[in-house]
Amino acid sequence: MNNRFNSEDKIILAIDGLDVSQAKLLLEKCPNIKWVKVGLELFVREGPRVIEILKSLNKKIFLDLKFHDIPNTMSAACFQVSKLGVDIISIHASAGLKALKDSKKSIFKRSHLSRCKTSICCRDNCFNKLFS
């Protein structure tokens, strides 16, 4: 079996319960960690600057805010976080197919996100409809 990923790419460190100073200290002690997960708690507490700080440490970021709203709001939110330079975002498929499609379009308007991955929390086959 051909493995295309380095072992460092297989681990995403969740830093949600930490403040930005604690997260920086932890990441200094774990220099091989490439990926971090920023959840709702940390993002609300520290604001978008936490993304800037983590990017300055050369980290890849999974922004796990689990967007779920009306299509226009989800699309606008996805566009705004795409400007932060995150690598993965999470959205809920239960928001509906239109919300997913609109969000996908707004994410890929940003040229640097041509390789962006979108994690979709799904309980039905919306995922298949979106990407088929």
TIPAPA-610053 format. One record per residue (C-alpha): y, x, z; residue number from 1; residue in one letter. Coordinates in steps of 0.05 Angstrom, whole numbers, plus 5000, padded with zeros to 4 digits. Example, Ala and Ser with C-alpha at 12.3 -4.5 7.8 and 13.67 -1.06 7.14 Angstrom:
<recs>
{v: 4910, u: 5246, w: 5156, resi: 1, resn: A} .
{v: 4979, u: 5273, w: 5143, resi: 2, resn: S} .
</recs>
This chain:
<recs>
{v: 5000, u: 5000, w: 5000, resi: 1, resn: M} .
{v: 5067, u: 5029, w: 4979, resi: 2, resn: N} .
{v: 5119, u: 5024, w: 5034, resi: 3, resn: N} .
{v: 5191, u: 5025, w: 5008, resi: 4, resn: R} .
{v: 5224, u: 5024, w: 5077, resi: 5, resn: F} .
{v: 5237, u: 5079, w: 5126, resi: 6, resn: N} .
{v: 5215, u: 5064, w: 5197, resi: 7, resn: S} .
{v: 5289, u: 5061, w: 5217, resi: 8, resn: E} .
{v: 5298, u: 5003, w: 5169, resi: 9, resn: D} .
{v: 5244, u: 4961, w: 5204, resi: 10, resn: K} .
{v: 5279, u: 4954, w: 5271, resi: 11, resn: I} .
{v: 5340, u: 4911, w: 5284, resi: 12, resn: I} .
{v: 5368, u: 4921, w: 5354, resi: 13, resn: L} .
{v: 5397, u: 4858, w: 5385, resi: 14, resn: A} .
{v: 5460, u: 4876, w: 5424, resi: 15, resn: I} .
{v: 5482, u: 4805, w: 5441, resi: 16, resn: D} .
{v: 5482, u: 4813, w: 5517, resi: 17, resn: G} .
{v: 5526, u: 4874, w: 5515, resi: 18, resn: L} .
{v: 5601, u: 4884, w: 5508, resi: 19, resn: D} .
{v: 5625, u: 4932, w: 5455, resi: 20, resn: V} .
{v: 5630, u: 4991, w: 5502, resi: 21, resn: S} .
{v: 5559, u: 4981, w: 5526, resi: 22, resn: Q} .
{v: 5535, u: 4973, w: 5455, resi: 23, resn: A} .
{v: 5568, u: 5038, w: 5434, resi: 24, resn: K} .
{v: 5536, u: 5075, w: 5492, resi: 25, resn: L} .
{v: 5467, u: 5047, w: 5476, resi: 26, resn: L} .
{v: 5474, u: 5065, w: 5402, resi: 27, resn: L} .
{v: 5496, u: 5136, w: 5420, resi: 28, resn: E} .
{v: 5430, u: 5143, w: 5459, resi: 29, resn: K} .
{v: 5391, u: 5115, w: 5399, resi: 30, resn: C} .
{v: 5421, u: 5150, w: 5339, resi: 31, resn: P} .
{v: 5363, u: 5132, w: 5293, resi: 32, resn: N} .
{v: 5377, u: 5057, w: 5299, resi: 33, resn: I} .
{v: 5407, u: 5035, w: 5233, resi: 34, resn: K} .
{v: 5408, u: 4960, w: 5242, resi: 35, resn: W} .
{v: 5441, u: 4918, w: 5297, resi: 36, resn: V} .
{v: 5442, u: 4843, w: 5307, resi: 37, resn: K} .
{v: 5507, u: 4812, w: 5329, resi: 38, resn: V} .
{v: 5497, u: 4742, w: 5356, resi: 39, resn: G} .
{v: 5545, u: 4686, w: 5372, resi: 40, resn: L} .
{v: 5557, u: 4708, w: 5444, resi: 41, resn: E} .
{v: 5579, u: 4779, w: 5426, resi: 42, resn: L} .
{v: 5618, u: 4757, w: 5365, resi: 43, resn: F} .
{v: 5657, u: 4705, w: 5404, resi: 44, resn: V} .
{v: 5670, u: 4752, w: 5462, resi: 45, resn: R} .
{v: 5692, u: 4812, w: 5420, resi: 46, resn: E} .
{v: 5716, u: 4780, w: 5356, resi: 47, resn: G} .
{v: 5710, u: 4809, w: 5286, resi: 48, resn: P} .
{v: 5731, u: 4877, w: 5312, resi: 49, resn: R} .
{v: 5660, u: 4887, w: 5337, resi: 50, resn: V} .
{v: 5637, u: 4889, w: 5264, resi: 51, resn: I} .
{v: 5690, u: 4941, w: 5247, resi: 52, resn: E} .
{v: 5669, u: 4984, w: 5306, resi: 53, resn: I} .
{v: 5595, u: 4980, w: 5288, resi: 54, resn: L} .
{v: 5610, u: 4995, w: 5215, resi: 55, resn: K} .
{v: 5650, u: 5056, w: 5237, resi: 56, resn: S} .
{v: 5585, u: 5079, w: 5270, resi: 57, resn: L} .
{v: 5550, u: 5072, w: 5203, resi: 58, resn: N} .
{v: 5507, u: 5013, w: 5226, resi: 59, resn: K} .
{v: 5480, u: 4958, w: 5182, resi: 60, resn: K} .
{v: 5495, u: 4890, w: 5212, resi: 61, resn: I} .
{v: 5456, u: 4825, w: 5217, resi: 62, resn: F} .
{v: 5509, u: 4774, w: 5237, resi: 63, resn: L} .
{v: 5467, u: 4719, w: 5268, resi: 64, resn: D} .
{v: 5516, u: 4661, w: 5276, resi: 65, resn: L} .
{v: 5468, u: 4609, w: 5247, resi: 66, resn: K} .
{v: 5521, u: 4572, w: 5206, resi: 67, resn: F} .
{v: 5509, u: 4497, w: 5202, resi: 68, resn: H} .
{v: 5565, u: 4450, w: 5182, resi: 69, resn: D} .
{v: 5592, u: 4410, w: 5123, resi: 70, resn: I} .
{v: 5587, u: 4447, w: 5056, resi: 71, resn: P} .
{v: 5661, u: 4465, w: 5051, resi: 72, resn: N} .
{v: 5665, u: 4493, w: 5121, resi: 73, resn: T} .
{v: 5600, u: 4533, w: 5114, resi: 74, resn: M} .
{v: 5622, u: 4561, w: 5047, resi: 75, resn: S} .
{v: 5690, u: 4582, w: 5075, resi: 76, resn: A} .
{v: 5659, u: 4613, w: 5137, resi: 77, resn: A} .
{v: 5608, u: 4652, w: 5095, resi: 78, resn: C} .
{v: 5664, u: 4677, w: 5050, resi: 79, resn: F} .
{v: 5704, u: 4700, w: 5111, resi: 80, resn: Q} .
{v: 5646, u: 4738, w: 5143, resi: 81, resn: V} .
{v: 5629, u: 4769, w: 5076, resi: 82, resn: S} .
{v: 5697, u: 4804, w: 5079, resi: 83, resn: K} .
{v: 5675, u: 4838, w: 5143, resi: 84, resn: L} .
{v: 5622, u: 4877, w: 5107, resi: 85, resn: G} .
{v: 5561, u: 4849, w: 5143, resi: 86, resn: V} .
{v: 5493, u: 4861, w: 5110, resi: 87, resn: D} .
{v: 5455, u: 4798, w: 5131, resi: 88, resn: I} .
{v: 5479, u: 4731, w: 5156, resi: 89, resn: I} .
{v: 5440, u: 4671, w: 5181, resi: 90, resn: S} .
{v: 5451, u: 4600, w: 5158, resi: 91, resn: I} .
{v: 5413, u: 4536, w: 5173, resi: 92, resn: H} .
{v: 5378, u: 4501, w: 5115, resi: 93, resn: A} .
{v: 5383, u: 4436, w: 5154, resi: 94, resn: S} .
{v: 5457, u: 4434, w: 5133, resi: 95, resn: A} .
{v: 5431, u: 4411, w: 5065, resi: 96, resn: G} .
{v: 5422, u: 4438, w: 4995, resi: 97, resn: L} .
{v: 5496, u: 4431, w: 4976, resi: 98, resn: K} .
{v: 5518, u: 4471, w: 5037, resi: 99, resn: A} .
{v: 5467, u: 4525, w: 5021, resi: 100, resn: L} .
{v: 5486, u: 4530, w: 4948, resi: 101, resn: K} .
{v: 5561, u: 4531, w: 4962, resi: 102, resn: D} .
{v: 5551, u: 4584, w: 5016, resi: 103, resn: S} .
{v: 5510, u: 4627, w: 4970, resi: 104, resn: K} .
{v: 5564, u: 4623, w: 4916, resi: 105, resn: K} .
{v: 5619, u: 4641, w: 4965, resi: 106, resn: S} .
{v: 5580, u: 4700, w: 4992, resi: 107, resn: I} .
{v: 5567, u: 4730, w: 4924, resi: 108, resn: F} .
{v: 5640, u: 4724, w: 4903, resi: 109, resn: K} .
{v: 5649, u: 4789, w: 4941, resi: 110, resn: R} .
{v: 5624, u: 4844, w: 4894, resi: 111, resn: S} .
{v: 5602, u: 4891, w: 4951, resi: 112, resn: H} .
{v: 5553, u: 4837, w: 4973, resi: 113, resn: L} .
{v: 5511, u: 4839, w: 4910, resi: 114, resn: S} .
{v: 5454, u: 4864, w: 4953, resi: 115, resn: R} .
{v: 5467, u: 4817, w: 5011, resi: 116, resn: C} .
{v: 5408, u: 4782, w: 5042, resi: 117, resn: K} .
{v: 5414, u: 4714, w: 5072, resi: 118, resn: T} .
{v: 5367, u: 4693, w: 5127, resi: 119, resn: S} .
{v: 5356, u: 4618, w: 5125, resi: 120, resn: I} .
{v: 5329, u: 4581, w: 5185, resi: 121, resn: C} .
{v: 5289, u: 4527, w: 5151, resi: 122, resn: C} .
{v: 5243, u: 4469, w: 5170, resi: 123, resn: R} .
{v: 5232, u: 4441, w: 5100, resi: 124, resn: D} .
{v: 5231, u: 4465, w: 5029, resi: 125, resn: N} .
{v: 5307, u: 4473, w: 5019, resi: 126, resn: C} .
{v: 5296, u: 4548, w: 5014, resi: 127, resn: F} .
{v: 5251, u: 4538, w: 4953, resi: 128, resn: N} .
{v: 5301, u: 4491, w: 4920, resi: 129, resn: K} .
{v: 5359, u: 4539, w: 4932, resi: 130, resn: L} .
{v: 5326, u: 4601, w: 4903, resi: 131, resn: F} .
{v: 5283, u: 4570, w: 4849, resi: 132, resn: S} .
</recs>
